[in-house]
Amino acid sequence: MGGPATPTFKQFQLEVCSVPTRVNKVQHPAHPIQKNEPDLTTEDGVRAYLAGTPFATGRIDFLSGGTANWVYRLWLEEPFEGRTTVVLKHTKPYVRGNKDLAFTDERQVFEVEALKRVASWVPSDSLVQVPHIPKFDKDVHAVIMDDAGEGSVTLKDFMKQGGPSVEMATQIGKGLGEFLGRVHAWGTEHRAECEIFQGHTEAKAIAGAYYYGQLVPFFSGSSWEPKLQDPPLVVDGATLAVLKEVAEETSKALVSANDHVTSGRAICSFLLTTWARLKNIMVVDWEMARIGLPGMEVGQFAAEIFFCGRFHPDVCTETSKAVLENFFSLYASPTVGWGAKEISREVALEGAKAIVEAHAANMEGLKKSFVGGLLGTQASSTLSTGTASESNGTKKHR
């Protein structure tokens, strides 16, 4: 999971619509390895676990970029079905960076189920792909999946390096917009086949706490981001009241969501492989897949790409615009970190303004914002995150 200057899980502790969303402490902090259970938190343990299997490996590279799991690139001693490398992902019932913070290891089951379902309908010649899974060992919480390749890079890093041309950025936006639209449409049409994701209640709780539980503290002088604390960034009382109402309403909508399958954070967790041209995009990290709100995923992706343009204008202004415009145009249904202090404060206030304008249904104001590309398109009807009508006194959430 990511976010600008990612806060600790302890900062997520709150109650959302009577559903406990606290990230509990593990009762057995050390989580001692059971007898005969391989220790997949070490390279030697991984090597021993795979010895004598088709995935036997000599060279192992630990992959950074996440904090929840142990992820390795395995260089196979013998090719497996054309693969010379694969990725092994191992989970524990806690966060890798802090053993005292619980995070169900069943999250890997939901990830595998999501990948299997999406892989079943993604065309083999599609620009956007998901990794296939040749092995899943539920007993030791280890999954082996396709490797995007040693030369793969996240979109965030690629854009910050000035990597994509406007033409390539257009291609990326179209590919991801079409892909996410199909994920949401397929999940809605095949809702009965996706009932398993209703059980991922911890993903809903964490999402509600992470995205909306921090909204009011963020704009009332209690932010975890240092650049917004000197001096504290505080909005006026009327704006804060709207932010509080939006946070409460959307958190409730998130917990009660029952119609749409969402990827969790997957749409913001993908790797691009480029060899002079864009070869493919692999969407990874589906462990937060759940029944949720499609609009939340669209908004999160839009925010992250918008941040690229605002925080790195020298190399990302035109490419971020191209990604977003084409993403919105094809959508039918990783965070970039903070920039300089002053621009960070401006962007935070722009976000608050967009929420207030959406809450007030100020269409003209929204059209001028970074989500303007969503308005006036077929996508706008799909982004509704609630189903109650105005007639019963309940506002629709956008």
Buried (B, 14 or more C-beta within 10 A) or exposed (E): BBBBBBBBBEBBBBBBBEBEBBBBEBEEEEBEEEEEEBEBEEBEBBBEBBEEEBBBBEEBBEBEEBBBBBBBBBBBBEEBEEBEBBBBBBBBBBBBEBBBBBBBBBBBBBBBBBBBBBBEEBEEEBBBBBBBBBBBBEEBBBBBBBBBBEEBBBBBBBBBEEBBBEEBBBBBBBBBBBBBBBBBBBBBEEBEEBEBBBEBBBBBBBBBBBBBBBBBBBBBEBBBBEBBEEEEBBBEEEBBEBBBBBBBBBBBBBBEBEEBBBBBBBBBBBBBBBEEEBBBBBBBBBBBBBBBBBBBBBBBBBBBBBBBBBBBEEBBEBBBBBBBBBBBBBBBBBBBBBBEEEBBBEBBBBBBBBBBBBBEEBEEBBBEBBBBBBBEBEBBEBBBBBEEEEEEEEBBBB
